[in-house]
Amino acid sequence: MDNCTAENGVTLRLQLTDGRMSQPSQASFLSISPVPGDSQMFYIRLKTSHYSFSIKNSCVTRSASSFYQIRTILKSHHPNLTIPSLPMLPSLYICSYHTISLALATFLSEVLMEKQLLSNKALHLFLRLS
């Protein structure tokens, strides 16, 4: 990761709910940072030991618009849940990389904190496959 990416990225510590009995919950870490040279692409790094994830460390590259697509998919698969919101897409064109990274990381962390969404296959593919 270069210097620009490090200073414009965001890392959040998550405490994902572990539904298994007598299992201490361990912290997970979610990082989102811009891809150097591409204003619409972001790295998503997830480090977790949560049982829902078979891959404990992942790094994928996603466009800002793909976050809106995964939100639409989650809303259609889980109509009874309130899916976290994202800022209006056009506003991302005037925000700083740090502000965009923070908004995307906040959205994704809120999605990951929703126990019912942790089993969603589309979410897992979004986080694991580029």
DSSP file with accessible surface (Angstrom, degrees, kcal/mol):
  #  RESIDUE AA STRUCTURE BP1 BP2  ACC     N-H-->O    O-->H-N    N-H-->O    O-->H-N    TCO  KAPPA ALPHA  PHI   PSI    X-CA   Y-CA   Z-CA
    1    1 A M              0   0  143      0, 0.0    34,-0.0     0, 0.0     2,-0.0   0.000 360.0 360.0 360.0 130.0    0.0    0.0    0.0
    2    2 A D     >  -     0   0   72      1,-0.1     4,-2.3     4,-0.0     5,-0.2  -0.280 360.0 -99.3 -83.2 175.3    1.5    3.4   -1.0
    3    3 A N  H  > S+     0   0  129      1,-0.2     4,-2.3     2,-0.2     5,-0.2   0.893 120.8  51.7 -62.9 -41.8    1.5    6.5    1.2
    4    4 A C  H  > S+     0   0   59      1,-0.2     4,-1.5     2,-0.2    -1,-0.2   0.919 111.4  47.8 -62.1 -43.0   -1.5    8.1   -0.5
    5    5 A T  H  > S+     0   0    2      1,-0.2     4,-1.2     2,-0.2    -2,-0.2   0.924 111.2  51.0 -64.3 -42.6   -3.6    5.0   -0.1
    6    6 A A  H  < S+     0   0   56     -4,-2.3     3,-0.3     1,-0.2    -2,-0.2   0.913 112.7  44.5 -64.1 -41.3   -2.6    4.7    3.6
    7    7 A E  H  < S+     0   0  129     -4,-2.3    -1,-0.2     1,-0.2    -2,-0.2   0.757 118.3  43.2 -79.0 -20.5   -3.5    8.2    4.5
    8    8 A N  H  < S+     0   0   31     -4,-1.5    93,-0.3    -5,-0.2    -1,-0.2   0.528 100.2  88.0 -99.2  -7.6   -6.8    8.2    2.6
    9    9 A G     <  -     0   0   16     -4,-1.2     2,-0.4    -3,-0.3    24,-0.3  -0.334  64.2-141.1 -88.1 172.6   -8.0    4.8    3.7
   10   10 A V  E     -A   32   0A  14     22,-2.9    22,-2.6    91,-0.1     2,-0.4  -0.996   7.3-163.5-135.9 137.3  -10.0    3.8    6.8
   11   11 A T  E     -A   31   0A  90     -2,-0.4     2,-0.4    20,-0.2    20,-0.2  -0.995  10.8-169.0-122.0 128.2   -9.7    0.8    9.1
   12   12 A L  E     -A   30   0A  44     18,-3.2    18,-2.5    -2,-0.4     2,-0.5  -0.931  17.8-136.2-117.1 140.5  -12.5   -0.1   11.4
   13   13 A R  E     -A   29   0A 166     -2,-0.4     2,-0.4    16,-0.2    16,-0.2  -0.832  27.1-164.9 -92.8 127.6  -12.5   -2.6   14.3
   14   14 A L  E     -A   28   0A   7     14,-3.5    14,-2.8    -2,-0.5     2,-0.6  -0.895  20.9-154.6-116.3 146.5  -15.6   -4.7   14.3
   15   15 A Q  E     -A   27   0A  70     -2,-0.4     2,-0.3    12,-0.2    12,-0.1  -0.858  23.7-161.5-116.0  90.3  -17.1   -7.0   17.0
   16   16 A L        -     0   0    3     -2,-0.6     2,-0.2    10,-0.5    10,-0.2  -0.557  24.5-108.9 -77.1 136.8  -19.1   -9.5   15.0
   17   17 A T        -     0   0   74     -2,-0.3     2,-0.6    96,-0.2    -1,-0.1  -0.426  26.1-154.1 -66.6 129.3  -21.7  -11.4   16.9
   18   18 A D        -     0   0   28     -2,-0.2     5,-0.2     5,-0.2     7,-0.1  -0.934   5.9-167.6-107.1 112.5  -20.8  -15.1   17.4
   19   19 A G        +     0   0   42     -2,-0.6     2,-0.2     2,-0.1    -1,-0.1   0.530  54.5 104.8 -79.4  -6.0  -24.0  -17.1   17.8
   20   20 A R  S >  S-     0   0  109      1,-0.1     3,-1.0     3,-0.0     2,-0.1  -0.484  81.3-100.5 -76.7 148.5  -22.2  -20.2   19.1
   21   21 A M  T 3  S-     0   0  168      1,-0.2    -1,-0.1    -2,-0.2    -2,-0.1  -0.394  96.5  -0.4 -70.0 142.3  -22.4  -21.0   22.8
   22   22 A S  T 3  S+     0   0  119      1,-0.2    -1,-0.2    -2,-0.1    -3,-0.1   0.778  91.6 136.3  50.9  34.9  -19.4  -20.1   25.0
   23   23 A Q    <   -     0   0   89     -3,-1.0    -1,-0.2    -5,-0.2     2,-0.2  -0.955  52.8-133.4-108.3 119.3  -17.4  -18.7   22.1
   24   24 A P        -     0   0   97      0, 0.0     2,-0.3     0, 0.0    -4,-0.0  -0.490  24.1-121.3 -69.1 135.8  -15.6  -15.5   22.9
   25   25 A S        -     0   0   56     -2,-0.2     2,-0.3    -7,-0.1    -8,-0.1  -0.639  27.8-155.9 -80.2 137.0  -16.1  -12.9   20.2
   26   26 A Q        -     0   0  118     -2,-0.3   -10,-0.5   -10,-0.2    23,-0.2  -0.841  23.6 -97.0-111.6 153.4  -12.8  -11.7   18.6
   27   27 A A  E     -A   15   0A  24     -2,-0.3     2,-0.3   -12,-0.1   -12,-0.2  -0.346  32.7-160.0 -70.2 144.1  -12.3   -8.5   16.8
   28   28 A S  E     -A   14   0A   1    -14,-2.8   -14,-3.5    20,-0.1     2,-0.4  -0.869   8.7-141.5-116.2 157.4  -12.4   -8.3   13.1
   29   29 A F  E     -AB  13  47A  84     18,-2.9    18,-2.7    -2,-0.3     2,-0.5  -0.982  11.8-169.8-128.0 131.4  -10.8   -5.5   11.0
   30   30 A L  E     -AB  12  46A   0    -18,-2.5   -18,-3.2    -2,-0.4     2,-0.4  -0.980   8.1-175.2-120.0 124.3  -12.3   -3.9    7.9
   31   31 A S  E     -AB  11  45A  24     14,-2.9    14,-2.9    -2,-0.5     2,-0.4  -0.975   6.5-176.2-121.4 137.1  -10.1   -1.6    5.8
   32   32 A I  E     +AB  10  44A   1    -22,-2.6   -22,-2.9    -2,-0.4    12,-0.2  -1.000  14.3 160.6-130.7 129.5  -11.2    0.4    2.7
   33   33 A S  E     - B   0  43A   4     10,-1.7    10,-3.5    -2,-0.4   -24,-0.1  -0.993  40.3 -98.4-147.0 151.0   -8.7    2.5    0.8
   34   34 A P  E     - B   0  42A   4      0, 0.0     8,-0.3     0, 0.0   -26,-0.1  -0.360  34.3-117.9 -70.0 148.7   -8.6    4.0   -2.7
   35   35 A V    >   -     0   0   24      6,-2.6     3,-1.9     3,-0.5     6,-0.3  -0.763  38.6-111.0 -82.7 124.4   -6.7    2.2   -5.5
   36   36 A P  T 3  S+     0   0   59      0, 0.0    -1,-0.1     0, 0.0     3,-0.0  -0.329  99.4  15.3 -58.7 133.3   -3.9    4.5   -6.6
   37   37 A G  T 3  S+     0   0   93      1,-0.0     2,-0.4     2,-0.0    -2,-0.0   0.435 111.3  82.8  86.3  -2.2   -4.5    5.9  -10.1
   38   38 A D    X   -     0   0   73     -3,-1.9     3,-1.3     3,-0.2    -3,-0.5  -0.880  57.9-164.7-137.6 107.1   -8.2    5.0  -10.3
   39   39 A S  T 3  S+     0   0   63     -2,-0.4    -1,-0.1     1,-0.3    -2,-0.0   0.626  88.0  45.3 -70.6 -12.6  -10.6    7.4   -8.6
   40   40 A Q  T 3  S+     0   0   46     23,-0.0    24,-2.1    -5,-0.0     2,-0.4   0.388  95.7  86.2-111.4   3.2  -13.5    5.0   -8.6
   41   41 A M  E <   - C   0  63A  46     -3,-1.3    -6,-2.6    -6,-0.3     2,-0.4  -0.852  52.1-174.0-111.7 144.0  -11.9    1.8   -7.3
   42   42 A F  E     -BC  34  62A   1     20,-3.0    20,-2.9    -2,-0.4     2,-0.4  -0.984  22.8-127.9-136.4 142.6  -11.3    0.8   -3.7
   43   43 A Y  E     -BC  33  61A  61    -10,-3.5   -10,-1.7    -2,-0.4     2,-0.5  -0.736  20.2-160.4 -82.6 137.8   -9.5   -2.0   -1.9
   44   44 A I  E     -BC  32  60A   0     16,-3.0    16,-2.2    -2,-0.4     2,-0.5  -0.988   9.9-175.5-118.7 119.4  -11.6   -3.9    0.7
   45   45 A R  E     -BC  31  59A  66    -14,-2.9   -14,-2.9    -2,-0.5     2,-0.4  -0.969   1.9-175.2-117.3 129.3   -9.6   -5.8    3.2
   46   46 A L  E     -BC  30  58A   5     12,-2.1    12,-2.3    -2,-0.5     2,-0.5  -0.992   6.5-177.3-126.4 126.4  -11.2   -8.0    5.8
   47   47 A K  E     +BC  29  57A 127    -18,-2.7   -18,-2.9    -2,-0.4     2,-0.3  -0.985  26.3 143.1-121.8 117.1   -9.4   -9.8    8.6
   48   48 A T        -     0   0    8      8,-2.7   -20,-0.1    -2,-0.5   -21,-0.1  -0.995  46.6-159.4-152.1 153.5  -11.6  -12.0   10.7
   49   49 A S        +     0   0   52     -2,-0.3     7,-0.1   -22,-0.2   -21,-0.1   0.173  52.3 136.4-113.9  13.4  -11.8  -15.2   12.6
   50   50 A H    >   -     0   0   10      1,-0.1     3,-1.8     6,-0.1    -2,-0.1  -0.341  62.6-126.0 -63.8 139.9  -15.6  -15.3   12.6
   51   51 A Y  T 3  S+     0   0  100      1,-0.3    -1,-0.1    -2,-0.0   -33,-0.1   0.703 103.1  71.2 -64.4 -18.4  -17.0  -18.7   11.8
   52   52 A S  T 3  S+     0   0   33      1,-0.1     2,-0.6     2,-0.0    -1,-0.3   0.720  92.1  66.7 -69.5 -18.8  -19.1  -17.3    8.9
   53   53 A F    <   -     0   0    3     -3,-1.8    -1,-0.1     1,-0.1    -5,-0.0  -0.912  56.6-172.1-112.1 121.3  -16.0  -16.7    6.8
   54   54 A S  S    S+     0   0   94     -2,-0.6     2,-0.6     1,-0.1    -1,-0.1   0.801  82.3  62.1 -77.7 -28.8  -14.0  -19.6    5.6
   55   55 A I        -     0   0   82      1,-0.1    -1,-0.1    -8,-0.0     3,-0.1  -0.883  69.4-167.2 -98.7 118.9  -11.3  -17.2    4.3
   56   56 A K  S    S+     0   0   84     -2,-0.6    -8,-2.7     1,-0.2     2,-0.4   0.742  74.8  34.6 -81.9 -26.0   -9.9  -15.4    7.3
   57   57 A N  E    S+C   47   0A 102    -10,-0.2     2,-0.3    -8,-0.1   -10,-0.2  -0.995  71.7 166.8-129.5 126.7   -8.0  -12.7    5.3
   58   58 A S  E     -C   46   0A  20    -12,-2.3   -12,-2.1    -2,-0.4     2,-0.4  -0.982  17.3-172.4-139.6 151.9   -9.3  -11.3    2.1
   59   59 A C  E     +C   45   0A  67     -2,-0.3     2,-0.3   -14,-0.2   -14,-0.2  -0.951  16.8 166.0-142.9 119.6   -8.5   -8.3   -0.2
   60   60 A V  E     -C   44   0A   2    -16,-2.2   -16,-3.0    -2,-0.4     2,-0.5  -0.894  30.9-127.8-128.7 162.9  -10.7   -7.4   -3.2
   61   61 A T  E     +C   43   0A  47     -2,-0.3     2,-0.3   -18,-0.2   -18,-0.2  -0.956  32.5 172.8-113.4 128.9  -11.0   -4.4   -5.4
   62   62 A R  E     -C   42   0A  40    -20,-2.9   -20,-3.0    -2,-0.5     2,-0.1  -0.982  29.6-120.8-135.5 149.0  -14.4   -2.9   -5.9
   63   63 A S  E >>  -C   41   0A  31     -2,-0.3     4,-0.7   -22,-0.2     3,-0.6  -0.472  30.9-114.7 -80.0 158.7  -15.8    0.1   -7.6
   64   64 A A  H >> S+     0   0    1    -24,-2.1     3,-1.2     1,-0.2     4,-0.7   0.909 117.4  56.6 -60.2 -38.6  -17.8    2.6   -5.6
   65   65 A S  H 3> S+     0   0   48      1,-0.3     4,-1.7   -25,-0.2     3,-0.5   0.796  94.0  67.1 -67.1 -24.2  -20.9    1.8   -7.6
   66   66 A S  H <> S+     0   0   11     -3,-0.6     4,-2.5     1,-0.2    -1,-0.3   0.804  92.5  61.0 -67.5 -25.5  -20.6   -1.9   -6.7
   67   67 A F  H <X S+     0   0    0     -3,-1.2     4,-1.8    -4,-0.7    -1,-0.2   0.883 104.7  48.5 -65.5 -35.6  -21.4   -1.0   -3.1
   68   68 A Y  H  X S+     0   0   45     -4,-0.7     4,-2.1    -3,-0.5    -2,-0.2   0.866 110.1  52.3 -71.2 -35.2  -24.7    0.4   -4.4
   69   69 A Q  H  X S+     0   0  121     -4,-1.7     4,-2.3     2,-0.2    -2,-0.2   0.927 109.3  47.7 -66.0 -44.5  -25.3   -2.9   -6.3
   70   70 A I  H  X S+     0   0    6     -4,-2.5     4,-2.8     1,-0.2     5,-0.2   0.896 109.9  54.1 -66.7 -33.6  -24.6   -5.1   -3.3
   71   71 A R  H  X S+     0   0   56     -4,-1.8     4,-2.5     2,-0.2    -1,-0.2   0.939 108.8  48.3 -63.5 -42.2  -27.0   -2.9   -1.2
   72   72 A T  H  X S+     0   0   92     -4,-2.1     4,-2.1     2,-0.2    -2,-0.2   0.917 112.2  49.3 -63.3 -41.5  -29.7   -3.4   -3.8
   73   73 A I  H  X S+     0   0   64     -4,-2.3     4,-2.2     2,-0.2    -2,-0.2   0.935 111.3  48.6 -63.9 -45.9  -29.1   -7.2   -3.8
   74   74 A L  H  X S+     0   0    0     -4,-2.8     4,-1.8     1,-0.2    -2,-0.2   0.903 110.1  52.2 -62.6 -40.0  -29.3   -7.3    0.0
   75   75 A K  H  < S+     0   0  107     -4,-2.5    -1,-0.2    -5,-0.2    -2,-0.2   0.901 111.4  46.8 -62.9 -38.9  -32.5   -5.3    0.0
   76   76 A S  H  < S+     0   0   78     -4,-2.1    -1,-0.2     1,-0.2    -2,-0.2   0.856 116.2  44.0 -73.4 -31.8  -34.1   -7.7   -2.5
   77   77 A H  H  < S+     0   0  110     -4,-2.2    -1,-0.2     1,-0.2    -2,-0.2   0.705 124.8  33.6 -83.1 -21.0  -33.0  -10.8   -0.6
   78   78 A H    ><  +     0   0   40     -4,-1.8     3,-1.8    -5,-0.2    -1,-0.2  -0.546  65.7 162.5-133.8  67.4  -33.9   -9.4    2.8
   79   79 A P  T 3  S+     0   0   98      0, 0.0    -1,-0.1     0, 0.0     4,-0.1   0.722  75.0  56.7 -64.5 -20.4  -37.0   -7.2    2.4
   80   80 A N  T 3  S+     0   0  161     -3,-0.1     2,-0.3     2,-0.1    -5,-0.1   0.508  95.6  79.8 -89.2  -4.6  -37.8   -7.3    6.1
   81   81 A L  S <  S-     0   0   35     -3,-1.8     2,-0.8    -6,-0.2    -3,-0.1  -0.748  81.1-123.7-100.4 151.5  -34.5   -5.9    7.2
   82   82 A T        -     0   0  136     -2,-0.3     3,-0.1     3,-0.0    -2,-0.1  -0.853  29.8-150.2 -90.7 110.6  -33.4   -2.3    7.1
   83   83 A I        -     0   0    8     -2,-0.8    28,-0.1     1,-0.1   -12,-0.0  -0.659  26.4-101.4 -82.4 134.9  -30.2   -2.3    5.1
   84   84 A P        -     0   0   19      0, 0.0     2,-0.2     0, 0.0    -1,-0.1  -0.151  42.3-118.0 -53.6 153.2  -27.7    0.4    6.0
   85   85 A S        -     0   0   88     -3,-0.1    -3,-0.0   -14,-0.0     0, 0.0  -0.476  17.4-150.8 -95.7 164.8  -27.7    3.4    3.7
   86   86 A L        -     0   0   25     -2,-0.2     3,-0.1    21,-0.0    18,-0.1  -0.899  32.8 -95.4-123.9 156.7  -25.0    4.9    1.5
   87   87 A P        -     0   0   45      0, 0.0     5,-0.1     0, 0.0    -1,-0.0  -0.290  60.6 -76.8 -66.3 160.4  -24.5    8.5    0.5
   88   88 A M    >>  -     0   0  146      1,-0.1     3,-1.1     3,-0.1     4,-0.6  -0.371  44.4-124.9 -59.3 134.1  -26.1    9.6   -2.8
   89   89 A L  G >4 S+     0   0   55      1,-0.3     3,-1.7     2,-0.2     4,-0.4   0.877 106.6  56.5 -53.8 -45.0  -23.8    8.3   -5.5
   90   90 A P  G >4 S+     0   0   86      0, 0.0     3,-1.4     0, 0.0     4,-0.3   0.840  97.4  64.7 -60.4 -26.4  -23.3   11.7   -7.2
   91   91 A S  G X> S+     0   0   39     -3,-1.1     3,-1.3     1,-0.3     4,-0.6   0.767  88.0  69.5 -67.8 -20.8  -22.0   13.1   -4.0
   92   92 A L  G << S+     0   0    5     -3,-1.7     3,-0.3    -4,-0.6    -1,-0.3   0.756  87.4  66.1 -67.6 -21.7  -19.0   10.8   -4.1
   93   93 A Y  G <4 S+     0   0  149     -3,-1.4    -1,-0.3    -4,-0.4    -2,-0.2   0.687 108.1  37.8 -73.8 -16.4  -17.6   12.7   -7.1
   94   94 A I  T <4 S+     0   0  150     -3,-1.3    -1,-0.2    -4,-0.3    -2,-0.2   0.459  99.2  93.4-112.3  -2.8  -17.0   15.8   -4.9
   95   95 A C  S  < S-     0   0   46     -4,-0.6     2,-0.1    -3,-0.3    -3,-0.0  -0.518  78.9-104.4 -89.7 159.0  -15.9   14.1   -1.7
   96   96 A S     >  -     0   0   61     -2,-0.2     4,-2.4     1,-0.1     5,-0.2  -0.347  32.5-110.2 -73.2 160.4  -12.3   13.4   -0.6
   97   97 A Y  H  > S+     0   0   82      1,-0.2     4,-2.9     2,-0.2     5,-0.2   0.887 120.1  53.1 -58.6 -39.6  -10.9    9.9   -0.8
   98   98 A H  H  > S+     0   0   82      2,-0.2     4,-2.5     1,-0.2    -1,-0.2   0.927 108.9  48.4 -64.0 -42.9  -10.9    9.7    3.0
   99   99 A T  H  > S+     0   0   70      2,-0.2     4,-2.3     1,-0.2    -2,-0.2   0.914 114.0  46.6 -63.8 -41.8  -14.6   10.7    3.2
  100  100 A I  H  X S+     0   0    6     -4,-2.4     4,-2.7     2,-0.2     5,-0.3   0.939 112.0  50.4 -65.7 -46.0  -15.6    8.2    0.6
  101  101 A S  H  X S+     0   0    0     -4,-2.9     4,-2.6   -93,-0.3     5,-0.2   0.912 111.3  49.3 -58.7 -41.6  -13.5    5.4    2.2
  102  102 A L  H  X S+     0   0   74     -4,-2.5     4,-2.7    -5,-0.2    -1,-0.2   0.924 111.3  48.4 -64.9 -43.0  -15.1    6.2    5.6
  103  103 A A  H  X S+     0   0   26     -4,-2.3     4,-2.3     2,-0.2    -2,-0.2   0.924 114.8  44.9 -64.0 -43.2  -18.7    6.2    4.1
  104  104 A L  H  X S+     0   0    0     -4,-2.7     4,-2.6     2,-0.2    -2,-0.2   0.907 114.6  48.5 -68.6 -40.2  -18.0    2.8    2.3
  105  105 A A  H  X S+     0   0    0     -4,-2.6     4,-2.7    -5,-0.3     5,-0.2   0.903 111.0  50.5 -66.8 -39.7  -16.4    1.3    5.4
  106  106 A T  H  X S+     0   0   50     -4,-2.7     4,-2.3    -5,-0.2    -2,-0.2   0.937 111.7  48.2 -63.9 -45.4  -19.2    2.5    7.7
  107  107 A F  H  X S+     0   0    2     -4,-2.3     4,-2.2    -5,-0.2    -2,-0.2   0.960 114.6  44.7 -57.0 -52.8  -21.8    1.0    5.3
  108  108 A L  H  X S+     0   0    0     -4,-2.6     4,-2.6     1,-0.2    -2,-0.2   0.888 111.6  52.3 -65.7 -36.2  -20.0   -2.4    5.1
  109  109 A S  H  X S+     0   0   15     -4,-2.7     4,-1.6     2,-0.2    -1,-0.2   0.915 109.7  49.4 -66.5 -39.0  -19.3   -2.6    8.8
  110  110 A E  H  X S+     0   0   94     -4,-2.3     4,-0.6    -5,-0.2    -1,-0.2   0.885 111.1  50.3 -66.8 -36.0  -23.0   -2.0    9.5
  111  111 A V  H >< S+     0   0    0     -4,-2.2     3,-1.2     1,-0.2     6,-0.3   0.943 110.8  48.7 -64.0 -46.6  -23.9   -4.7    7.0
  112  112 A L  H 3< S+     0   0    0     -4,-2.6    -2,-0.2     1,-0.3    -1,-0.2   0.781 105.5  58.4 -67.1 -25.0  -21.4   -7.1    8.7
  113  113 A M  H 3< S+     0   0   86     -4,-1.6     2,-0.9    -5,-0.2    -1,-0.3   0.660  84.0  92.6 -78.4 -14.6  -22.8   -6.4   12.1
  114  114 A E    XX  -     0   0   67     -3,-1.2     3,-1.4    -4,-0.6     4,-0.9  -0.720  69.4-154.2 -83.7 108.3  -26.3   -7.5   11.0
  115  115 A K  G >4 S+     0   0  118     -2,-0.9     3,-0.8     1,-0.3     4,-0.4   0.848  89.6  55.4 -53.7 -40.3  -26.4  -11.2   12.0
  116  116 A Q  G >4 S+     0   0  114      1,-0.2     3,-0.5     2,-0.2    -1,-0.3   0.771 105.0  53.6 -68.6 -23.9  -28.9  -12.2    9.3
  117  117 A L  G X4 S+     0   0    1     -3,-1.4     3,-1.8    -6,-0.3    -1,-0.2   0.687  87.4  80.6 -84.4 -16.1  -26.8  -10.7    6.5
  118  118 A L  G << S+     0   0    6     -4,-0.9    -1,-0.2    -3,-0.8    -2,-0.2   0.744  92.2  50.6 -63.2 -21.9  -23.7  -12.7    7.5
  119  119 A S  G <  S+     0   0   98     -3,-0.5     2,-0.4    -4,-0.4    -1,-0.3   0.446  80.0 120.6 -94.7   1.7  -25.1  -15.8    5.7
  120  120 A N    <>  -     0   0   10     -3,-1.8     4,-1.9     1,-0.2     5,-0.1  -0.517  53.6-153.3 -72.8 122.7  -25.8  -14.0    2.4
  121  121 A K  H  > S+     0   0  155     -2,-0.4     4,-2.6     1,-0.2     5,-0.2   0.875  93.6  56.4 -64.7 -38.7  -23.9  -15.6   -0.4
  122  122 A A  H  > S+     0   0   25      1,-0.2     4,-2.4     2,-0.2    -1,-0.2   0.908 106.9  50.5 -61.5 -39.0  -23.8  -12.4   -2.5
  123  123 A L  H  > S+     0   0    0      2,-0.2     4,-1.9     1,-0.2    -1,-0.2   0.931 110.3  49.3 -64.4 -43.6  -22.2  -10.6    0.4
  124  124 A H  H  X S+     0   0   16     -4,-1.9     4,-1.3     1,-0.2     5,-0.2   0.908 112.0  47.9 -63.4 -41.1  -19.5  -13.3    0.7
  125  125 A L  H  X S+     0   0   66     -4,-2.6     4,-2.5     1,-0.2     3,-0.3   0.891 109.0  54.6 -66.3 -38.3  -18.8  -13.2   -3.0
  126  126 A F  H  < S+     0   0   17     -4,-2.4    -1,-0.2     1,-0.2    -2,-0.2   0.879 113.9  41.7 -59.7 -38.7  -18.6   -9.4   -2.8
  127  127 A L  H  < S+     0   0    1     -4,-1.9    -1,-0.2    -5,-0.1    -2,-0.2   0.648 125.2  32.2 -84.8 -16.9  -16.0   -9.7   -0.1
  128  128 A R  H  < S+     0   0   78     -4,-1.3     2,-0.5    -3,-0.3   -69,-0.2   0.740 105.9  59.5-113.3 -33.2  -14.0  -12.5   -1.5
  129  129 A L     <        0   0   99     -4,-2.5    -1,-0.2    -5,-0.2   -69,-0.1  -0.901 360.0 360.0-112.3 131.7  -13.9  -12.5   -5.3
  130  130 A S              0   0  112     -2,-0.5   -68,-0.1   -71,-0.1    -3,-0.0  -0.655 360.0 360.0 -91.3 360.0  -12.7   -9.8   -7.6
